[in-house]
Amino acid sequence: MSLKQKQNKNGYSTKFAVFYSFGQLSDVIGYQMFVFLIFTFYYAVVGLNINLITLGFVIWSIWNAINDPLIGTISDRTNTRWGRRLPFVLIGFIPYCIITVLLWTPPIEAEIATFIYFIVIIILFDTIYTSYSMGQASMFPELFKNLKERAKANNIRQIFTIIALIAAFIMPTFFIPQLDNPKYFVNYRNAGIFAAILIFMFGLVFLKFGVRIPREFSEDYKTAPPFFKSLKMSLSKKSFRWYVVIHFVNWYVYSMLPTIFPLYGSFVLGIGEGQSILIGLLLGLTFISAVFFMFIWRAVAIKYGVRKGIIISQFVFILALIPYMFISNFIQGFIAAIFLGLGLAGSLLYLDILIATVMDEDELVSGVRRAGGFYGISTFILRYASIFMILSISLVFNSVGWAVFDPRGATEETIFGLRLLMFLFPTIALLIGIFAAIKFPITKEKYDEINIQLEKLHSEKREKSTLK
């Protein structure tokens, strides 16, 4: 990747986009390790009943549904010498490193103590993570202001996302020989410590070189609406409502696939003790292939617009999931993982660009850039995807007699249930996403008109800004 020093005509240099993307590394490594292993750890290693885990996830999701939009709205109304977003990144940064370790240190003597620890620690984790991630993500549409800039910057950002995902999936397997074996309880803590070190190092690079405070948004805090008004304003927008549906179903798939894959790899693909790295490699391979396919989806977005791009990518995503209903060994899984990257790449690339177009449309109407509010309210709704995900797993596991993990209890019904969770449930979700994308009202032509008007608005804001 070329780190061009030259500043883009209407935005920041490619080098700056790279440094900004280091924030994505620290963001994704911790959270995706959480998504990848938290269920397997507490279900298979710690031994919590599936119904207690389900209850814990439901309580966690309800809290997050309150926590996320609240922090986002507070961010929009914040005014400091460091801008609106950076203070929340700084508040969450060090605690995020610490909580990444504490996730994997529950008491295991009594089930009730383990259950209480599980609820408390995942709530704390997501509250801290939200402060860091919301601040970092809300900078994106404020720094990169049109489709061409965003497609380029988000291409870089998503490549860093994929690198972080690969690290989150493969790194723990160097510490944990078998992901579903209780004797490797302590190994999870060691993996958490190493992840925290990575989060800290990459976060420092982001904070040092990847943060700017755009002048044109420095006065927006004065007119940013309070929480409930922001919620009402956001949900009144047709484009935002359809975006939320698209993001919701994709988030369901993002949560389901890595959550269930450790068990799918063990019992469907036959990956045994001492081979856990193969599970990480298969997930990592999906994202490695996505890096290369992302350039295709970027070209599609620039030529046809994000709306058409997301529709096509959702169809491809469904086709890429079909093999997981039939494959039964590592070699077949290897081939399927490459194909899956094609569908995943489009989804990863388009969602951030899609919400940025919604914010652009809203700014023309309200005169205020409400990135924090939009991200917060979007995340408020997305948290319920986690409830649907864990309820889907609970439904299947209770139906096949796997309420309590027992590797000796793996049957044909169990294996079939794992296949359904990898293919059928995500496919239904993505079909809903296609319908929502068809209904999304901002076409390429409409966005071009919005962008012309935004350039005039931002020029006026820069002239009025008191930030030097």
N, C-alpha and C positions, 0 to 999 in steps of 0.2 A: 504494500500500500504506500503510495507517494504522500509524504507529509509536506504538501506545498505551503510555502511561507506566504504566497500571494493571497491577499484578501479577496474574497468573492465580491463581485460588484455590489450586491445588495445585502451582504451578510458577513459572517465570520469565515476565517480561513479553514481549510481542510484540517490543518494541524490543530486548530482550536476544537473542531468537532471531534477529533481523536481524543484530546484530553478530556473533553466533556464526557465522552463515552466511557472513560475510566470509572465514572460514577455508576454507570450501568454494570460494570464488573462487580463492584462491591455490593450493589443492590441485589443482583441476581444470584450470586454465589450463595449467600446466606439463605435467601428465601427459597430458592429451588432445591437446596439441600433439605430444607424443612419439608417442602412438598413431596420430594422424592422418598424420604425416609421416615417421616414422623409417624405415619400410619403403620408401616412395617415394624418400626422400633417398639411402639407401644402395644401393638397387637401380637406380633410374633416373638419378640425378644423379651419385653416386660411381661406380657401375658394378660393384658386387660381384655375383658369381654368386649366383643364387637358392639354390643348395645350400650355399654358405658362409653366407649370411644365415640359412638354416634351421638350420644347425649352431650358429650364434651364438645364435639365439633359444632353442634347446633347452638349451644350457649356461646361459644367463641364467635360464631358467625353473626349472631344477634348483636353482641357487643361491638364487633367490627363495623356492623351496619350503622351504628351510632357514631363510633369513634372516627371513622374515615372522613365523612363529609364535614364533621365538626372541625377537625384539624384543617381541612381544605379551605373552609370558609374563613376561619381565623387567619389563615395565611393570606388570603385575598385582602383582609382588612388590616394587615400588619404594616407598620411604617417604621423602618430603622435605617441607619446609615448603610447597612448591608443589604438593603432591599427587603422584599417580602418573602423570598424563598430560602435564602441562605441561612437565616437563623434557625429554621426548622431542621435543615440538614445538620447543622452544628449540634443542636440539642440531641438529635438521635444518633449521631455517629458513634461515639464511644460506647453508650449503652447497647447499641446494636451488636457490637463486637462481643460484649460480655454475655448477652442473652443467647447468642448463638452457641455458646458453650453450655449454659445452664439448661438448655432444652434436653440434653442427653444425660442429666444427673438426677433422675427421680428416685425417691425412696421405694424400695421393692418389698419391704417386709409385710405390709398390709395393703390389700387392694384398695380400700377406701382412701388411704393416704396417697397412694399412687394416683388415684383418680383425681383427687383434689389438686395435687401437684400438676397433673396434666392440664387441667382447666386453667389454673392460675398462670402457668408458664407460657402456654400458647397465647393467652390474652395479653400478657406483658410483651411477649415477642412481637405480636402484630401491632400493638400500640406504638412501640419504639420503632419498628420497621416503617410504619406509616409516616411518622415524622420525617425520617430520612428520605424515604422513597418518594413521597408526595412532593417534598421540596425539590428534589432532584428532577423528577419527571415534569413538574410544572414549569421548569426553566425552558424545556424544549421548544414549545410553540412561541415563547417570548424571544428566544434567541434566533430561531430559524423561521422566517416569516412568510415564505411562499412555497408553493408545491415543489418547485425545482430544488430550492434549498433544503426543504424537509426530506425530499426523496433521497438527496445525496447524503445529508447528515444522518438520516434514519438508517440508510444503508450501512454506514459506518457503525452507528449505534447498535444495530441489530447483529452485525458481525461480532461486536464485542459481547452482545447478549449471548450469542451462540457459543463463543469461547467460554463465557461464564457458566453456561449450562453444561458444557462438556466437563468443565472442572467440577461442577456440583455433582455430576453423575459418576464421574470416574474417580476423582480424588478420594471419596470415602472408601472405595473398594480396596485401596492400598492399605487401609487400616483395618478393614472388616472382611475377613475371609469368606464368610457366609452371612448374608444380610438378614436371614430369618432364623439364625441360630442363637438361642439365649446365652450360650457360653461366651459370646463376643460382646456382652453388655458394655464392658469398659472401653472397648475399641471405638464405640460410638462417641464417647466423650473425647477421645484422642483426635478423632476426625473433626469434631466440633472446634477443638482448640486450633487446629491447623486452618480451618475455614475462617476463624476469627482473625488470624494473622493475615490472611489474604485480603479480607475485607478492610482491615486497617491500612495495609500498604496501598491498595488501589484507591481507597477513599482519600488518602493524603494527596495522591497525584491529582485526582479530580479537584479537590479543594484548592490546591496550589495553582493549577494551570487551567482548569476547565470551567471557571465561574466568571461571569460578567453580569453587570446590572444594567439592563437596557433603560435608557433615559425616558423613552416614550411611555413607559408604564409606571414611572415613579410617582405620579399623582393619582393613580387609579384607586389607591386605598381609600381616598376621601369619598368616593362614590360607590365603592363596592358594597353590595347589599348584605344585610345580616343573614343568618343561617336559613331561616324558614322562607324568607323572601327569595334567597338564592335558589333554594330547593324548588320553589314554585316556578321561578323564572326558567330554570333549566328544564324541568319536566314539561313546561308549556311549549317547548320547541320540538316540532315534529322530527327534525333531523337528529336531535339528541336522543329522543325516545327510540328511534329505530337503531341508532348507533348502540345504545345500551343493550338491546336485544342481541345484536350481532356479537358484541363483546362478551355478553353473558354466556352464550352458548359456546363460544370459543374458549372462554375461561373454564367452563365445565370440562371441556376436552383436555385443555392444558393441565387441569388438576387430576383428571381421571388417569390419563396415560402413565405419567411417572409414578403416581401413587400405587397403581396396581401392578406395574411392570416387574418389581422385584419378585412378587409371588408368581406372576406369569412366566418369568424367566426360569424360576426354580421348577415349577410343576408342569408347565406346558412345553417349554423348550428343553427341560432336563439339565439345567445348569446347576451343578452341585457344589459341595463344600470346597473351598480353595479356588473356585472359579468365579467368584462374585465380580471380578473385574470384567468378565464377559458381559454381564448385565449392564455395567456402566458403559462398556464399549459400544454395545448396541444402541443405547440411548444417545451416547456421544456421536456415533456415526450418523444418526438421524440429523443431528444439528450440523455436523460437518458438511453433509450433503446439502443441507439447507443454505449454507454460506454460498455455495456455487449457484444454486437455483435462485437465490435472492436477486441476482443481477437481472435475471429474466423478468421477475415480477416488477422490478423497478422500471424496466423499459415498458412493460405493459401499463403501469400507472401513468407514466409520462405521456404515452400515446393515447390511451383510452380513458384515463381518469381512474380514480381510486374505486369508485362505485362499481364499475364493470370489472375491475381487477379483483375485488373481493368476492364477487359472484363466481367468477371463474375459479379462483383459488379454493373456494369452499367445495365446489364439485370435485376438483382434483384431490383435495384432502380426503373426501369420502372414498374415492377410488383407491387411494393409498392405504386405507384402513382394511380393505377387504381381505388381504392375505392373512391378517391376524386371526381370522376365523378358522384358518386351515393349517397354518404352519405348525411344525412340531419338533424342530431342532435348530441348533445354532446357525448352521449355514443358511437355512431358509430365512431365519430371522435377520441375518446379515443383509440379504438381498432386499427383504421387506423394509428394513430400516433406511436404505438408500432411497427407495421410492417414497417412503413416508416424508422424507425431507423436502420433496418437491411440494407437497401439499402444505406442510407446516411453514415453509418459507414465506409464502404469500400472506398467510394469516398473520405471522409475526410482523411483517413489513407494513401491512396496510392499516392495522388497528390504530397505531399512534398517529398516522397521517389522517385517518378518518376523523378522530376526535379533534384534531387541530383545525380541520375545515369547519367543524361545528362551532368551535370557539371564534373563528374568523367571522362567520355569519352572525354570531351573537354580538361580537364587538361592534359591528356596524350598526346594530340596533340600539344597544345599551351604551355604547361609547366607552365601555370598561372591559379590560382583559380579565376574565374570571377563570383563569386556568385552575387555580386551587379549588374553587368551588366545583367546577366541572369534574376534575379528577376525583375529588372527594365524594361527590354524589354518585359518580359512575362506580367508584369502588364500593360505596354503600350498597348498591344493587348487586354488584359482582359477588359480594360476600355470600349471597344466597346461593350462588353456584356451588360453593363448597358444601352447603347443606344438601343440595340435590346430589352432589357427587357421593357424599358419605351415606346418604339414604339409599342410593343405588347399590353401593357395595353392601350395605347392611341387608337390603332386600335379597340380594343374590346369596350372600353367605349364610343367612338364616334359612333360606330355601334349600340349600345344599348341605345343611348340617355342619356348618363351619363357624358357629357363633363364637367358639373358643378355638384358638389355633391349635391344630394337631397335625403335624406333617404326615403322620401315619394314616390320617383320616382322608387323605387326598384320594378322591374317587373320580370316575368318569363324569359324574355330575359336577364335582368341584372344578374339574378342568373345563367343562363346557361353560360353567358360570364365569370363569376367568376369561374365556374367549368372548362371551357376550359383553363383558365389561370393557374389553379392548376394542370391540367392533360395533356391536349393535347400538349400545347406549350413546357413544359418540356420534354415530351416523345420524340418529334421530335428532340430536342437538344441532348438527351442522345443516341438516335440511331446514330446520327452523331459521338458521342463520342466513341461508340463501333467500328465503322468503323475505326476511327483514332487509337484506341488502337490495333486493329488487324495489322495495318500498322507500329506501333512503332517497331523500329528495334532492340532494346536491349533486348534480351532474358535472361533468368536466366543463361544459359551457357556462353553467351557473357559477362554478368556482372561479373561472377566469374573470368574470364580471366582478365578483366579490373582491378578488385580489387587486384589481385596478382601484376600486374605491378604498380599500384598506391602505394602499400606498399613500393616498391623499390624506387619510385620517392620521396615519402615523407621522407624516410630515408636520401636520398641525400640532400634534402632541409634543413632538421634539422641540418645536418653537416655544411652547408654553412651559416646558419642563424647567424645574429649578435645580435638577441634579446635574452637576458638572462632571 
